[in-house]
Amino acid sequence: MLILQRKEGESLLIGEEIELTVLAVEAGRVRLAIQAPRNVTILRSELKVAAETNREAADEEVSPLELLGILKEKN
């Protein structure tokens, strides 16, 4: 992991096409501006974790027909 310090208004480049600029630092929060090509996905990490969790839950789901079979067995 690379750790850098930047002040408000300063930027850093990721590769040749992505620029990250610090817009503001206030109340323990950092506002960032990201300039990147449209084909680059930019996603907050907590949303990626939530999507992965949802995907895993969907993979584990039982199909409606299997649920009906389970219900019929109990009757």
Beta strands, then each sheet from edge to edge (+ up, - down):
strand 1: 11-14
strand 2: 18-26
strand 3: 29-35
sheet 1: 1+ 2- 3+
end
